[in-house]
Amino acid sequence: MKSIRRRIGVTYVGLIVIVTIGLGVLSSLEIESYFKQRLLDDLSRQSEQIAHLIRTRTLTGSEDDSWYGKLQEYAKIASFRLTLVSDDGQVVFDSDVPQSELQTVDNHLGRPEIQQAIRQGTGTQSRFSNTVKLKMFYFARRLDQLLLLPTGAVRFSRVAVPLTDVQEAISAIRWKITIAGIVVIVLVTGLSLVISQRISRPIKDMAAIAREIQGGNIDKRVSVRGDDEIGRLGAVLNEMLDKLKDDINRLRKLERVRSEFLGNVSHELRTPIFAIQGYLETLLNGAIDDPRVNREFLQKAHSNAIRLNALLNDLIEISRIEFGEMKMSVRYFRLNDYLRSVVTEMKPLADRRGVVLDTALSTTESTEVLGDKERLRQVILNLIDNAIKYTESGGKVTISATDQGHAVGISVADTGCGIAAEHLPRIFERFYRVDKD
C-alpha cells in the first residue's frame, strides 16, 4: 500500500521534472531562435556593407587592381564566405574559390536562398555545403542596382557562415540548462520529501489516534498545528471526539438510568399487583364469606387497582412525551383561583398527615396566565404530594406565586427533609428516588 508521503513526493518530483523539461526545451528553442536572428541581422548588415563597398569601389579599386584578392581578404577577416551572383545565376565571386576556378562552380540561380531573394528581396537557408564540407547558414540579398565587376555584373550578394560556432554555443547553453534542471530536480526532490513528511505526519498521527479510538481509547486527541486545512481537520476531529465522548457518557448514563428505571417501575408495579393478588387470594380462601373483612378487602384491592392504573397512565404519558405525541390545550385562566382550587384538592391529604398546606400569592386576583391547566395541575399536584409525603407531622407546605413581569413563577416549598445536593441533578429522571427503599 502506497503511503500518502510517497504519493506527494512522487507527484511533486513528477511535476517538477515535467516543468523543468518543458522549460528547458522552450528555453533552448528560444535561445536557438535568438542566436539565429542575431546571426541573420549580422549577415544582413554585412551584405549591405559589402554592396556599399563594392559600389564605391572601396574594395575593388580599378580593373587593374587585385580586387579579387581584396574581397577574399575582407571575407577572411570578417569570418564569412562571400558569394556574388549574376542575374542568370553565374558565380562572379566566391571568397572560398580561386578566381581561376570560378568557371567550375555550379550555377546558383536554383539555390533556395537565391530564389527567395528573387521573390522577397532577401533569402535564408541552412544546409550542408559540399564545397567547404560544413553546415552553413546562407543569407542572400537582391541588389536594386547591378554592381559591375571584371568577372561580370552582380545582382545577388550572398554571405554565409558555418553553423559550427552557433551550434557549439547552443549546445553549451543546453548543457548548462540540463545541469541546472538536474540541480533543480534534486533540490525539489529533497524539498518534496520534507514537505510530504510535514503534510503526512499529522495525517499519520490522526490515523494512529483513530486506531486507538477504535481500540476503545476515546481520550486521545489530535495535535493541532497551524490554521491550514489539516489543522482545521484536526480541530474538527477533536470536536467530534469530544462529542463522541459526551455521547458515550450520555449513553452510559442512560443505560444506568434505564436499569434504575426498570427496577423502579417493576417495584412500583409489583407492589399494587402483589397487594391485589393477596387480597383476592384471601377472599378466595374463604374470606369472601366473612362479612367483617370481605368488603374491606375488596375496597383495598380496588384502591390498588386504581393505583396500578395511575402508574400505567404515567407510563403512557411518558411514552407520549418521548415521541412528541402529547397534546397541549393552552388558554388563559385566572392564576389565584386556580392555585386555591389545587390547594383545596390536596388539603384533605395534608390534614391526614398533620401538615399545614397554605398559599403565599403575591399576584393580584386579576392576574391571568397562558398555559395548559390540566398539565400544570398534574405538575403542581405531584410536587405538593411529594412535599406532604416527606414533611413530618407539624410541618408546612407553601405554594407561592410571584409576578415576574412577562411571566409568573410558581413554587412549592416544604419544611421536610429536602433533597441532598448530590441528588439535585437527577430530580427530573423518571422514577428516580432518593430513598431507594
Residue pairs with C-beta under 8 A, 6 or more apart in sequence:
3 200
4 196
4 199
4 200
4 203
5 193
5 196
5 197
5 199
5 200
6 196
8 192
8 195
8 196
8 199
8 200
9 189
9 192
9 193
9 196
12 188
12 189
12 191
12 192
12 195
12 196
13 185
13 188
13 189
13 192
16 184
16 185
16 188
16 189
16 192
17 185
20 181
20 184
20 185
21 181
23 181
24 174
24 177
24 178
24 181
27 177
28 170
28 173
28 174
28 177
31 170
31 173
32 170
35 166
35 169
35 170
36 137
36 166
39 137
39 161
39 166
40 124
40 139
43 80
43 137
43 139
43 159
43 161
44 122
44 139
44 141
46 78
46 80
46 159
47 139
47 141
47 157
47 158
47 159
48 141
50 59
50 74
50 82
50 157
50 159
51 141
51 143
51 147
51 157
52 58
53 59
53 74
54 60
54 84
54 147
54 149
54 154
55 145
55 147
59 67
59 70
59 71
59 74
60 67
60 70
60 71
60 149
61 67
61 70
63 150
67 149
67 150
68 93
68 99
68 151
71 82
71 93
71 95
72 95
74 82
75 81
75 82
75 95
76 95
79 161
80 95
80 159
80 160
80 161
81 94
81 95
81 96
81 132
81 136
81 159
81 160
81 161
82 93
82 94
82 95
82 157
82 158
82 159
82 160
83 91
83 93
83 94
83 95
83 108
83 157
83 158
83 159
83 160
84 91
84 92
84 93
84 94
84 147
84 149
84 154
84 156
84 157
84 158
85 91
85 92
85 108
85 109
85 114
85 140
85 154
85 155
85 156
85 157
85 158
86 92
86 152
86 153
86 154
86 155
86 156
87 146
87 153
87 155
88 107
88 109
89 107
89 108
89 109
89 110
89 114
90 107
90 108
90 152
91 97
91 102
91 105
91 106
91 107
91 108
92 102
92 149
92 151
92 152
92 153
92 154
93 102
93 149
93 151
93 154
94 102
94 105
96 131
96 132
97 104
97 105
97 131
99 151
102 151
105 131
108 114
108 156
108 158
109 115
111 125
111 138
111 140
112 123
112 125
112 127
113 123
113 124
113 125
113 138
113 139
113 140
113 158
114 123
114 140
114 156
114 158
115 123
116 122
116 123
116 124
116 125
116 140
117 123
117 140
117 141
117 142
117 156
118 142
121 141
121 142
122 139
122 140
122 141
122 142
123 138
123 139
123 140
124 137
124 138
124 139
124 140
125 137
125 138
125 140
126 135
126 136
126 137
126 138
126 163
127 135
127 136
127 138
128 134
128 135
128 136
129 135
129 136
129 160
132 162
134 162
134 163
134 164
135 162
135 163
135 164
135 167
136 160
136 161
136 162
136 163
137 160
137 161
137 162
137 163
137 166
138 158
138 159
138 160
139 158
139 159
139 160
140 156
140 157
140 158
141 156
141 157
141 158
142 155
142 156
143 154
143 155
143 156
143 157
146 153
146 154
146 155
147 153
147 154
148 154
199 230
202 222
202 223
202 225
202 230
202 231
202 234
203 230
205 222
205 223
206 222
206 233
206 234
206 237
209 220
209 221
209 222
209 237
212 220
213 220
213 241
213 244
218 241
218 244
218 245
218 248
219 245
220 241
221 238
221 241
222 234
222 235
222 237
222 238
222 241
223 234
224 231
224 234
224 235
224 238
225 231
225 234
257 429
257 430
257 432
260 429
260 431
260 432
261 429
261 430
261 431
264 431
264 432
264 433
265 311
265 315
265 431
268 311
268 431
269 308
269 311
271 304
272 304
272 305
272 307
272 308
272 311
273 304
273 308
275 300
275 301
275 304
276 301
276 304
276 305
276 308
279 297
279 298
279 300
279 301
279 304
280 301
282 293
282 297
283 294
283 297
283 298
287 293
287 294
287 297
288 294
317 326
318 430
319 325
320 326
328 372
328 375
329 372
329 373
329 374
330 370
330 371
330 372
331 370
331 371
331 373
332 368
332 369
332 370
333 368
333 369
333 371
333 373
334 365
334 366
334 367
334 368
335 361
335 363
335 367
335 368
335 369
335 401
335 408
336 361
336 363
336 364
336 365
336 367
336 401
337 365
338 373
338 376
338 377
339 359
339 361
339 380
339 399
339 401
339 410
340 359
342 377
342 380
342 381
342 384
342 399
343 357
343 358
343 359
343 384
343 399
345 381
346 357
346 381
346 384
346 385
346 388
347 357
349 385
349 388
350 356
350 357
350 388
350 397
353 388
353 389
353 391
353 393
354 393
354 394
355 388
355 391
355 393
355 394
355 395
355 396
355 397
356 395
356 396
356 397
357 384
357 388
357 396
357 397
357 399
358 396
358 397
358 398
358 399
359 398
359 399
359 400
359 401
360 398
360 399
360 400
360 401
361 400
361 401
362 400
362 401
362 402
362 403
363 401
363 402
363 403
363 408
364 403
367 401
367 403
367 408
369 408
380 399
380 410
380 412
383 412
384 397
384 399
384 412
387 397
387 412
387 413
387 414
387 416
388 397
388 414
390 414
390 416
390 417
391 397
391 414
391 415
391 416
392 415
392 416
395 414
395 415
395 416
396 414
396 415
397 412
397 413
397 414
397 415
398 412
398 413
398 414
399 410
399 411
399 412
400 409
400 410
400 411
400 412
400 413
401 408
401 409
401 410
402 408
402 409
402 411
419 427
419 434
420 434
423 434
426 432
